[in-house]
Amino acid sequence: MAFEDYASLSIEDSRVAIVSQKSSQLWIGELNTAKWDFTSQGAIYPFPKDDRGQTIYCNIEGVSWMGADRIVVVSDRKKKDDRDRCRGEDESIHIFDIPGV
């Protein structure tokens, strides 16, 4: 996965979730726990964007599994140099269903 940064990861059973703050994306993959190796390339999901296609989840800091197809992420406070579009989703808890899982 070609993320600009890696903000957090969560492993539950063989499922792995990794979030990137700068890329505003989530990676989901499967881990072979016996070999500590990924079983595939996984899938990348972008976090939702605004009506103009711009990032609004600018400060994702943590991720955890809530179920087989659901994650919870937390976001940090908007940075001083971030756009105002980032303010609506900062310092929040977000729950997402993962499509196709």
VMD Tcl script that builds the backbone (N, CA, C; Angstrom):
set m [mol new atoms 303]
animate dup $m
set s [atomselect $m all]
$s set {name element resname resid chain x y z} {
  {N N MET 1 A 0.843 -1.174 0.000}
  {CA C MET 1 A 0.000 0.000 0.000}
  {C C MET 1 A 0.888 1.237 0.000}
  {N N ALA 2 A 0.527 2.179 -0.795}
  {CA C ALA 2 A 1.358 3.371 -0.967}
  {C C ALA 2 A 0.734 4.559 -0.237}
  {N N PHE 3 A 0.724 4.482 1.074}
  {CA C PHE 3 A 0.222 5.596 1.877}
  {C C PHE 3 A 1.335 6.612 2.111}
  {N N GLU 4 A 0.952 7.864 2.325}
  {CA C GLU 4 A 1.932 8.898 2.659}
  {C C GLU 4 A 2.392 8.770 4.106}
  {N N ASP 5 A 1.550 8.207 4.947}
  {CA C ASP 5 A 1.894 7.974 6.353}
  {C C ASP 5 A 1.047 6.816 6.854}
  {N N TYR 6 A 1.346 6.355 8.045}
  {CA C TYR 6 A 0.593 5.271 8.672}
  {C C TYR 6 A 0.241 5.738 10.074}
  {N N ALA 7 A -1.034 6.046 10.297}
  {CA C ALA 7 A -1.449 6.651 11.561}
  {C C ALA 7 A -1.788 5.610 12.623}
  {N N SER 8 A -2.374 4.475 12.210}
  {CA C SER 8 A -2.816 3.488 13.193}
  {C C SER 8 A -3.086 2.162 12.510}
  {N N LEU 9 A -3.025 1.086 13.304}
  {CA C LEU 9 A -3.424 -0.205 12.790}
  {C C LEU 9 A -4.162 -0.980 13.862}
  {N N SER 10 A -5.021 -1.889 13.405}
  {CA C SER 10 A -5.779 -2.746 14.302}
  {C C SER 10 A -5.787 -4.148 13.725}
  {N N ILE 11 A -5.498 -5.138 14.584}
  {CA C ILE 11 A -5.525 -6.539 14.170}
  {C C ILE 11 A -6.531 -7.262 15.051}
  {N N GLU 12 A -7.457 -7.960 14.404}
  {CA C GLU 12 A -8.413 -8.801 15.126}
  {C C GLU 12 A -8.522 -10.119 14.379}
  {N N ASP 13 A -8.179 -11.198 15.067}
  {CA C ASP 13 A -8.062 -12.511 14.425}
  {C C ASP 13 A -7.065 -12.369 13.281}
  {N N SER 14 A -7.478 -12.568 12.064}
  {CA C SER 14 A -6.546 -12.423 10.935}
  {C C SER 14 A -6.800 -11.143 10.135}
  {N N ARG 15 A -7.765 -10.351 10.558}
  {CA C ARG 15 A -8.104 -9.109 9.838}
  {C C ARG 15 A -7.211 -7.966 10.298}
  {N N VAL 16 A -6.754 -7.180 9.344}
  {CA C VAL 16 A -5.898 -6.035 9.639}
  {C C VAL 16 A -6.520 -4.796 9.010}
  {N N ALA 17 A -6.545 -3.716 9.776}
  {CA C ALA 17 A -6.985 -2.411 9.267}
  {C C ALA 17 A -5.867 -1.409 9.547}
  {N N ILE 18 A -5.504 -0.649 8.542}
  {CA C ILE 18 A -4.490 0.396 8.680}
  {C C ILE 18 A -5.065 1.677 8.101}
  {N N VAL 19 A -4.896 2.795 8.825}
  {CA C VAL 19 A -5.365 4.082 8.314}
  {C C VAL 19 A -4.182 5.024 8.078}
  {N N SER 20 A -4.390 5.891 7.105}
  {CA C SER 20 A -3.421 6.935 6.787}
  {C C SER 20 A -4.102 8.289 6.932}
  {N N GLN 21 A -3.493 9.144 7.721}
  {CA C GLN 21 A -4.042 10.484 7.910}
  {C C GLN 21 A -3.859 11.321 6.651}
  {N N LYS 22 A -2.658 11.379 6.123}
  {CA C LYS 22 A -2.393 12.224 4.958}
  {C C LYS 22 A -3.106 11.742 3.704}
  {N N SER 23 A -3.173 10.443 3.524}
  {CA C SER 23 A -3.855 9.899 2.348}
  {C C SER 23 A -5.370 9.830 2.537}
  {N N SER 24 A -5.843 9.937 3.779}
  {CA C SER 24 A -7.257 9.833 4.121}
  {C C SER 24 A -7.848 8.548 3.535}
  {N N GLN 25 A -7.147 7.428 3.852}
  {CA C GLN 25 A -7.556 6.136 3.333}
  {C C GLN 25 A -7.434 5.060 4.398}
  {N N LEU 26 A -8.126 3.952 4.127}
  {CA C LEU 26 A -8.125 2.768 4.977}
  {C C LEU 26 A -7.673 1.591 4.128}
  {N N TRP 27 A -6.778 0.759 4.685}
  {CA C TRP 27 A -6.378 -0.472 4.033}
  {C C TRP 27 A -6.876 -1.630 4.870}
  {N N ILE 28 A -7.507 -2.608 4.217}
  {CA C ILE 28 A -7.994 -3.815 4.885}
  {C C ILE 28 A -7.302 -5.011 4.248}
  {N N GLY 29 A -6.756 -5.882 5.073}
  {CA C GLY 29 A -6.104 -7.082 4.573}
  {C C GLY 29 A -6.234 -8.230 5.547}
  {N N GLU 30 A -5.746 -9.385 5.131}
  {CA C GLU 30 A -5.766 -10.597 5.947}
  {C C GLU 30 A -4.329 -10.989 6.268}
  {N N LEU 31 A -4.118 -11.412 7.490}
  {CA C LEU 31 A -2.796 -11.789 7.973}
  {C C LEU 31 A -2.758 -13.288 8.243}
  {N N ASN 32 A -1.740 -13.947 7.714}
  {CA C ASN 32 A -1.485 -15.339 8.064}
  {C C ASN 32 A -0.706 -15.284 9.373}
  {N N THR 33 A -1.381 -15.549 10.475}
  {CA C THR 33 A -0.757 -15.371 11.790}
  {C C THR 33 A 0.343 -16.393 12.070}
  {N N ALA 34 A 0.325 -17.525 11.385}
  {CA C ALA 34 A 1.382 -18.518 11.572}
  {C C ALA 34 A 2.699 -18.041 10.953}
  {N N LYS 35 A 2.602 -17.351 9.820}
  {CA C LYS 35 A 3.797 -16.878 9.114}
  {C C LYS 35 A 4.055 -15.376 9.296}
  {N N TRP 36 A 3.111 -14.654 9.890}
  {CA C TRP 36 A 3.172 -13.196 10.006}
  {C C TRP 36 A 3.423 -12.555 8.641}
  {N N ASP 37 A 2.559 -12.971 7.698}
  {CA C ASP 37 A 2.642 -12.480 6.337}
  {C C ASP 37 A 1.221 -12.220 5.845}
  {N N PHE 38 A 1.054 -11.230 4.989}
  {CA C PHE 38 A -0.266 -10.944 4.443}
  {C C PHE 38 A -0.625 -11.967 3.375}
  {N N THR 39 A -1.892 -12.363 3.340}
  {CA C THR 39 A -2.347 -13.385 2.413}
  {C C THR 39 A -2.702 -12.829 1.036}
  {N N SER 40 A -2.841 -11.514 0.915}
  {CA C SER 40 A -3.151 -10.877 -0.369}
  {C C SER 40 A -2.714 -9.418 -0.295}
  {N N GLN 41 A -2.983 -8.686 -1.372}
  {CA C GLN 41 A -2.640 -7.262 -1.393}
  {C C GLN 41 A -3.657 -6.424 -0.634}
  {N N GLY 42 A -4.765 -7.014 -0.232}
  {CA C GLY 42 A -5.786 -6.286 0.502}
  {C C GLY 42 A -6.538 -5.311 -0.383}
  {N N ALA 43 A -7.273 -4.402 0.268}
  {CA C ALA 43 A -8.078 -3.420 -0.463}
  {C C ALA 43 A -7.944 -2.059 0.208}
  {N N ILE 44 A -7.916 -1.031 -0.592}
  {CA C ILE 44 A -7.828 0.344 -0.091}
  {C C ILE 44 A -9.176 1.024 -0.278}
  {N N TYR 45 A -9.631 1.692 0.768}
  {CA C TYR 45 A -10.891 2.435 0.752}
  {C C TYR 45 A -10.608 3.886 1.115}
  {N N PRO 46 A -11.007 4.824 0.261}
  {CA C PRO 46 A -10.864 6.233 0.621}
  {C C PRO 46 A -11.953 6.625 1.616}
  {N N PHE 47 A -11.611 7.499 2.540}
  {CA C PHE 47 A -12.649 8.045 3.416}
  {C C PHE 47 A -13.496 9.015 2.594}
  {N N PRO 48 A -14.770 9.201 2.978}
  {CA C PRO 48 A -15.659 10.083 2.204}
  {C C PRO 48 A -15.070 11.485 2.014}
  {N N LYS 49 A -15.438 12.091 0.904}
  {CA C LYS 49 A -14.980 13.444 0.564}
  {C C LYS 49 A -16.190 14.370 0.492}
  {N N ASP 50 A -15.931 15.679 0.381}
  {CA C ASP 50 A -17.039 16.626 0.278}
  {C C ASP 50 A -17.606 16.624 -1.144}
  {N N ASP 51 A -18.590 17.478 -1.392}
  {CA C ASP 51 A -19.259 17.524 -2.699}
  {C C ASP 51 A -18.325 17.886 -3.849}
  {N N ARG 52 A -17.206 18.527 -3.528}
  {CA C ARG 52 A -16.236 18.907 -4.562}
  {C C ARG 52 A -15.093 17.893 -4.687}
  {N N GLY 53 A -15.204 16.779 -3.952}
  {CA C GLY 53 A -14.183 15.737 -4.025}
  {C C GLY 53 A -12.951 15.996 -3.178}
  {N N GLN 54 A -13.079 16.930 -2.228}
  {CA C GLN 54 A -11.928 17.266 -1.387}
  {C C GLN 54 A -11.990 16.527 -0.045}
  {N N THR 55 A -10.833 16.263 0.504}
  {CA C THR 55 A -10.700 15.539 1.765}
  {C C THR 55 A -11.370 16.299 2.907}
  {N N ILE 56 A -12.175 15.586 3.697}
  {CA C ILE 56 A -12.753 16.178 4.906}
  {C C ILE 56 A -12.318 15.414 6.158}
  {N N TYR 57 A -11.861 14.172 5.966}
  {CA C TYR 57 A -11.315 13.396 7.087}
  {C C TYR 57 A -9.803 13.583 7.063}
  {N N CYS 58 A -9.356 14.741 7.542}
  {CA C CYS 58 A -7.961 15.155 7.426}
  {C C CYS 58 A -7.081 14.659 8.570}
  {N N ASN 59 A -7.665 14.256 9.662}
  {CA C ASN 59 A -6.874 13.995 10.871}
  {C C ASN 59 A -7.181 12.650 11.518}
  {N N ILE 60 A -7.405 11.617 10.717}
  {CA C ILE 60 A -7.662 10.282 11.260}
  {C C ILE 60 A -6.426 9.820 12.020}
  {N N GLU 61 A -6.615 9.440 13.274}
  {CA C GLU 61 A -5.484 9.049 14.124}
  {C C GLU 61 A -5.541 7.615 14.625}
  {N N GLY 62 A -6.730 7.018 14.702}
  {CA C GLY 62 A -6.825 5.675 15.266}
  {C C GLY 62 A -7.906 4.871 14.585}
  {N N VAL 63 A -7.728 3.547 14.609}
  {CA C VAL 63 A -8.710 2.640 14.004}
  {C C VAL 63 A -8.840 1.412 14.892}
  {N N SER 64 A -10.047 0.857 14.940}
  {CA C SER 64 A -10.292 -0.387 15.661}
  {C C SER 64 A -11.462 -1.110 15.004}
  {N N TRP 65 A -11.429 -2.429 15.092}
  {CA C TRP 65 A -12.519 -3.241 14.552}
  {C C TRP 65 A -13.707 -3.236 15.502}
  {N N MET 66 A -14.916 -3.136 14.946}
  {CA C MET 66 A -16.148 -3.270 15.722}
  {C C MET 66 A -16.885 -4.551 15.356}
  {N N GLY 67 A -16.546 -5.111 14.220}
  {CA C GLY 67 A -17.170 -6.326 13.721}
  {C C GLY 67 A -16.486 -6.722 12.436}
  {N N ALA 68 A -16.969 -7.759 11.789}
  {CA C ALA 68 A -16.333 -8.260 10.571}
  {C C ALA 68 A -16.355 -7.240 9.433}
  {N N ASP 69 A -17.358 -6.363 9.418}
  {CA C ASP 69 A -17.486 -5.394 8.328}
  {C C ASP 69 A -17.658 -3.964 8.840}
  {N N ARG 70 A -17.198 -3.703 10.053}
  {CA C ARG 70 A -17.372 -2.365 10.629}
  {C C ARG 70 A -16.128 -1.961 11.413}
  {N N ILE 71 A -15.715 -0.696 11.223}
  {CA C ILE 71 A -14.595 -0.142 11.977}
  {C C ILE 71 A -15.024 1.144 12.667}
  {N N VAL 72 A -14.268 1.518 13.665}
  {CA C VAL 72 A -14.418 2.825 14.292}
  {C C VAL 72 A -13.071 3.529 14.145}
  {N N VAL 73 A -13.119 4.799 13.777}
  {CA C VAL 73 A -11.902 5.602 13.694}
  {C C VAL 73 A -12.096 6.864 14.524}
  {N N VAL 74 A -10.997 7.379 15.012}
  {CA C VAL 74 A -11.034 8.625 15.759}
  {C C VAL 74 A -10.170 9.647 15.031}
  {N N SER 75 A -10.565 10.894 15.157}
  {CA C SER 75 A -9.811 11.952 14.490}
  {C C SER 75 A -9.319 12.974 15.499}
  {N N ASP 76 A -8.155 13.504 15.207}
  {CA C ASP 76 A -7.485 14.491 16.030}
  {C C ASP 76 A -8.016 15.889 15.706}
  {N N ARG 77 A -7.579 16.847 16.486}
  {CA C ARG 77 A -7.951 18.251 16.255}
  {C C ARG 77 A -7.362 18.755 14.945}
  {N N LYS 78 A -8.117 19.579 14.262}
  {CA C LYS 78 A -7.669 20.202 13.024}
  {C C LYS 78 A -6.391 20.993 13.272}
  {N N LYS 79 A -5.433 20.817 12.402}
  {CA C LYS 79 A -4.182 21.570 12.515}
  {C C LYS 79 A -4.409 23.009 12.075}
  {N N LYS 80 A -3.604 23.914 12.580}
  {CA C LYS 80 A -3.782 25.339 12.265}
  {C C LYS 80 A -3.729 25.619 10.775}
  {N N ASP 81 A -2.883 24.888 10.040}
  {CA C ASP 81 A -2.740 25.153 8.606}
  {C C ASP 81 A -3.692 24.326 7.736}
  {N N ASP 82 A -4.554 23.481 8.363}
  {CA C ASP 82 A -5.553 22.723 7.595}
  {C C ASP 82 A -6.677 23.643 7.139}
  {N N ARG 83 A -7.297 23.264 6.059}
  {CA C ARG 83 A -8.438 24.006 5.528}
  {C C ARG 83 A -9.626 23.892 6.485}
  {N N ASP 84 A -10.532 24.852 6.421}
  {CA C ASP 84 A -11.731 24.816 7.256}
  {C C ASP 84 A -12.612 23.606 6.962}
  {N N ARG 85 A -12.506 23.035 5.744}
  {CA C ARG 85 A -13.320 21.863 5.419}
  {C C ARG 85 A -13.001 20.687 6.338}
  {N N CYS 86 A -11.836 20.706 7.000}
  {CA C CYS 86 A -11.421 19.630 7.908}
  {C C CYS 86 A -12.048 19.765 9.294}
  {N N ARG 87 A -12.573 20.917 9.612}
  {CA C ARG 87 A -13.086 21.203 10.951}
  {C C ARG 87 A -14.298 20.335 11.321}
  {N N GLY 88 A -15.156 20.036 10.363}
  {CA C GLY 88 A -16.391 19.308 10.655}
  {C C GLY 88 A -16.177 17.890 11.145}
  {N N GLU 89 A -15.042 17.284 10.834}
  {CA C GLU 89 A -14.784 15.895 11.206}
  {C C GLU 89 A -13.637 15.763 12.208}
  {N N ASP 90 A -13.141 16.886 12.749}
  {CA C ASP 90 A -12.033 16.765 13.702}
  {C C ASP 90 A -12.545 16.455 15.107}
  {N N GLU 91 A -11.670 15.929 15.938}
  {CA C GLU 91 A -11.972 15.569 17.328}
  {C C GLU 91 A -13.294 14.791 17.444}
  {N N SER 92 A -13.402 13.742 16.635}
  {CA C SER 92 A -14.652 12.988 16.572}
  {C C SER 92 A -14.396 11.491 16.530}
  {N N ILE 93 A -15.467 10.750 16.753}
  {CA C ILE 93 A -15.481 9.304 16.590}
  {C C ILE 93 A -16.354 9.015 15.384}
  {N N HIS 94 A -15.859 8.173 14.476}
  {CA C HIS 94 A -16.555 7.885 13.230}
  {C C HIS 94 A -16.714 6.377 13.088}
  {N N ILE 95 A -17.871 5.925 12.687}
  {CA C ILE 95 A -18.120 4.496 12.470}
  {C C ILE 95 A -18.416 4.293 10.995}
  {N N PHE 96 A -17.723 3.315 10.403}
  {CA C PHE 96 A -17.881 3.030 8.981}
  {C C PHE 96 A -18.141 1.551 8.751}
  {N N ASP 97 A -19.092 1.252 7.880}
  {CA C ASP 97 A -19.285 -0.104 7.384}
  {C C ASP 97 A -18.387 -0.270 6.161}
  {N N ILE 98 A -17.756 -1.408 6.045}
  {CA C ILE 98 A -16.843 -1.661 4.940}
  {C C ILE 98 A -17.620 -2.378 3.846}
  {N N PRO 99 A -17.711 -1.760 2.660}
  {CA C PRO 99 A -18.509 -2.365 1.590}
  {C C PRO 99 A -17.871 -3.655 1.071}
  {N N GLY 100 A -18.718 -4.620 0.763}
  {CA C GLY 100 A -18.251 -5.843 0.147}
  {C C GLY 100 A -17.527 -6.816 1.045}
  {N N VAL 101 A -17.569 -6.596 2.337}
  {CA C VAL 101 A -16.878 -7.511 3.262}
  {C C VAL 101 A -17.870 -8.497 3.829}
}
mol reanalyze $m
mol bondsrecalc $m
mol representation Tube
mol addrep $m
